[in-house]
Amino acid sequence: MPQVVTRVKQYLPYIEGLVFVSIAVFINKFFFPDSPGFRGLPFSPLWIPILLIAGRYGTFPSLFTSFICAWYYFFSVSLENFIFGIFELTMEDKVVMFAFFFVSVFLGQMYDRLHDRIVILQSDVEDIGEQHRNLKQHFEKLERTNEELERRVVGKHTTLNSLYEMARQLDSLDENALYRGVIELTCKFLYASKAVLYIGNINEIKVGAAFGYLPEDYPFLIEKVKSNPLALAAWKSEEPLSFRNDFEEQATLEAKKRIYMAATINLISTGKVAGLLTVDELPFLAVNSPNLRILGIIADWTAQNIEKTRAFIDLQARELDDQLTGVFSYSFFQIRIAEELNRSQRHNVPMSLILMKIQNYSKMEQPVQLDLLSVIGLVFQNSIRQVDIPCRFSNSETLALILPLTESAGAKLLADKLKFNIESYSFKPFKSNEELTLKFSVAEFRPQTGKKRIYSLSKEMIDQFIQNAEEELG
């Protein structure tokens, strides 16, 4: 059936030509019987089939139609004379018959060229449409990929921010409470079902806290950590390690002897290792580099709080400089800027520092200074995160903000927000009605990477970072 339809479509132009010429012959016989072939009329209806077929189907169907029209014209005008042996046409008759062929070829060629051009343009349109569809699909895939990346970036930042906020709550002078808090953080953020915090060096080690084990398991845990290849490598390298770091055999060990991830607890002040944090059981897919980084961050927080607990540094350094601003002292700034810079370098996370200078602070009267500090304290309370650390700087007119997990773009936005909120308070700090002005500098720490990457910054490098921020402030 489809072949029949195709064949009919193929011959349809010629059939239409015959039908149109037949209609013209019918008109000639019944309406113009005295004008055979429409000879002598101002306009011959025989042109109508030629024009219609040429305009619809092109050269060959129009030639076929013009041949039929010319044959009919010849038949009508000269057939009787031709039968009697007389073959004579006037010049006008010859011109009409020739015109049938010439016009059909001319119009047919015009149609063919236009048709070919239309076919080419349609092909181009289809190609462009296909390219557009492909580009649209590619764009949609890229858009979905971008959304997924944004979700992952936001999720990673949210996880790290939550970790910092919860780790800030570990500040305690109760060492046992600190150990339990560390294990809880580890299990919460790494989805671990077994984790152990070991305290001491490799020779004199004890279990500080454990999750997933009973107290009677502690002697076995101590023996395990002294012989496990991954634990020993972590002790030696002082870096967070997982079994994916060339310790594939860890996954095949007996469950009770297995360690998936381990991170040493390095004291910042002395550089000594104070313990080891291990994850002994967690979902296999959770053993990845982001979670290993989180384990390292938890270990750093643990080391920081162990130092504070043992030496009571926290009690002295955390003393607020004054109750008006709610900021920490300059000595506390020196400790925390070193801790945050080292943490940023070790775990390759962003960190920024904002210095805020109160212009002409020394020219203000003391009551005005107190009012201004009260305003600043209120703005800080409502503008910064819990993990941000506001401190006094080396001089009375400058304050510092340490911003963990913050790039320079975010720090600049916060600086603009603080400047607007503080300067917009309607009080005049000077007798001359001079407006309050603040000057800010923002410094972003960029961790060093590559083969020569270091994991602990020297005092000179820390001082240089602070000095660069101070020079920018002017």
Sequence and secondary structure as in RCSB ss.txt:
>XXXX:A:sequence
MPQVVTRVKQYLPYIEGLVFVSIAVFINKFFFPDSPGFRGLPFSPLWIPILLIAGRYGTFPSLFTSFICAWYYFF
SVSLENFIFGIFELTMEDKVVMFAFFFVSVFLGQMYDRLHDRIVILQSDVEDIGEQHRNLKQHFEKLERTNEELE
RRVVGKHTTLNSLYEMARQLDSLDENALYRGVIELTCKFLYASKAVLYIGNINEIKVGAAFGYLPEDYPFLIEKV
KSNPLALAAWKSEEPLSFRNDFEEQATLEAKKRIYMAATINLISTGKVAGLLTVDELPFLAVNSPNLRILGIIAD
WTAQNIEKTRAFIDLQARELDDQLTGVFSYSFFQIRIAEELNRSQRHNVPMSLILMKIQNYSKMEQPVQLDLLSV
IGLVFQNSIRQVDIPCRFSNSETLALILPLTESAGAKLLADKLKFNIESYSFKPFKSNEELTLKFSVAEFRPQTG
KKRIYSLSKEMIDQFIQNAEEELG
>XXXX:A:secstr
 HHHHHHHHHHHHHHHHHHHHHHHHHHHHHH TTSGGGTTSSS TTHHHHHHHHHHH HHHHHHHHHHHHHHHHH
HHHHHHHHTT     HHHHHHHHHHHHHHHHHHHHHHHHHHHHHHHHHHHHHHHHHHHHHHHHHHHHHHHHHHHH
HHHHHHHHHHHHHHHHHHTT  S HHHHHHHHHHHHHHHH  SEEEEEEE SSSEEEEEEES  GGGHHHHHHHH
HH HHHHHHHHH S EETTTT GGGGGS GGG   EEEEEE TTT  EEEEEEEEE  GGG SHHHHHHHHHHHH
HHHHHHHHHHHTHHHHHT BS TTT  B HHHHHHHHHHHHHHHHHHT  EEEEEEEETTGGGS HHHHHHHHHH
HHHHHHHHS SS EEEE SSTTEEEEEEET  HHHHHHHHHHHHHHHHTS    STT     EEEEEEEE    S
TT  SS  HHHHHHHHHHHHHHH 
